[in-house]
Amino acid sequence: MNTDTFPRQVTRSALIEALPGNDESSSFTTRDPAFTYVPASHAKALDPDNTIVEGIRGAGKSHWWAVLNSKPHRNYLASVFPEARIGTNLKISHGFGTGLTKVDAPSKDTLDLLTKKYACRDIWKAVIATHLDFPSPFPSREGKWAERVKWTSENPEDYDELLENADCALLKAKRLHLVLFDALDRLANDWVSIRPLAKALFQLALDIRSCRAIRLKLFVRPDMIEDKEILAFPDSSKLLARKVTLTWRSVDLYALLFQCLGNAQNSGEEIRIHFKKHYGLSWKEDKTTNTWILPSILRIDEVTQRNAFHAIAGPAMGSGNKRGYPYTWLPNHLLDGREQVSPRSFSAALRRAAAGDLPHGWEYPLHYKSIQTGVQAASQIRVAEVIEDYPWVKSLIEPLSSISVPCEVDQIMELWSGSNVIKTLKTASIQGDVKLPPPRLGEGGMGVLIDLEDLGIVQQLSDGRIQMPDVYRIAFGLGRRGGVKPLR
């Protein structure tokens, strides 16, 4: 037996206990702050002065939204990750997102009614005024949104005066008020309705930057940033210049893994002792938050991470090295078409692997076959998420279940034509029966294929063929020679 192999049952229990589940998408988090890891790029995203935070589904937008909503988590960030610039003087409000009350934000249905009578800009100005607690004559926050938006629309000069007063009061008190916006794809059921609301919010976020103690932070998906109509306003480039993208490098994913393992309530101490004994790495306790800080080398050094993970998962993805090494194999098989991995998929794969059976005589906490099964489970979750957001994706992929990738574009077009799926989607879209229909649906099959590529579901190779990454291919049931078996 290898002397540096992590204890099997302790490590398996820690993986299941400490890694995040797949249900952290509300405005509140129940996970202990100790399980929070902040990659360098994410520290910039948390910085109140950076307005636009872009990320794919599962990259951490709603997670950071929830973390910023929690005072214990903000205190943890201030103590353990000071580079995030989350001070104790920060006040947080939520202007739009999931899990909010009607007092915090107008609902989708309320927005639909308001936009029929008022400018989208006035709606968001009223939301900001509500969270800044504008005094009279601004209507009470206990009243109707229509009353507040009406007043905002009719009293622009008074609004500006109250905004300036609120800014000065915050500055005098040495406080910063940050208003968060998330889940902007839920502003309405279709892009035609979403675009003017999103555009007005982006414009207001830029204008608010003239304030000294008030900031907006918008968590958005790439498809919204890439929509030319939403950003078609003067100086939008200034807003995008401060955009931060939530990306997870492999080294960040494994740092998150070890951060969670070392802080597991029931097994963390044994994990930390193992790192000290076999790797000479000591974990320091943060006395302010009673959490254990990940040794810096485990944040940045791939060789150390690789050695540690292979002491958990074994040295290879088979009886030999032909199929690759676990440290690189796992994130590579979770990449989407935009070359990004979500920590949600990574954690789901490892949690599932830890629940799998171990063959007799296997000395490591994880077996390579269980890791493959974990990737299948992660694929199911990822596909379920994309179908929840874009139900039309399922309609487009189902006719392709008989093919293997990579494949020719003509093969896809032929299958779509034979199934009439494009025509069916167009008819349903006209009738309003498709949630967020493909933006390029009017361009036919080639346009929709570009939409799938923009979402990271497919990618076009240099030879023109179409590939589907494993994180989608497996659960969608498409084949690939030598790849992880699809779920059918």
Buried (B, 14 or more C-beta within 10 A) or exposed (E): EEEEBBBBEBBBBBBBBBBBEBEBBBBEBEBBBBBBBBBEBBBBBBBBEBBBBBBBBBBBBBBBBBBBBBEEBBBBBBBBBEEBBBBEEBBBBBBBBBBBEEEBBBBEEBBBEBBEEBBBBBBBBBBBBBBBEBEEEBBEBEEEBBEBBBBBBEBEEBBEEBBEEBBEBBBEEEBBBBBBBBBBBBBBBEBEBBBBBBBBBBBBBBBBBEBEBBBBBBBBBBBBBEBEBBBEEEEBEEBBEBBBBBBBBBBBBBBBBBBBBBBBEEBBBBBBEBBEEBBEBEBEEBEEBEBBBBBEEBBEBEEBBBBBBBBBBBBBBEEEEEBBBBBBBBBBBBBBBBEBBBBBBBBBBBBBBBBBEBEEEBEBBBBBBBBBBBBBBBBBBBBEBBBEBBBBBEBBBEBBEEBBBBBEBEBBBEBBBEBEBBEEBBEBBEEEEBBBBBBBBEBBBEBBBBBBBBBBBBBBEEEEBBBBBBBBBBBBBBBBEEBBEBBE
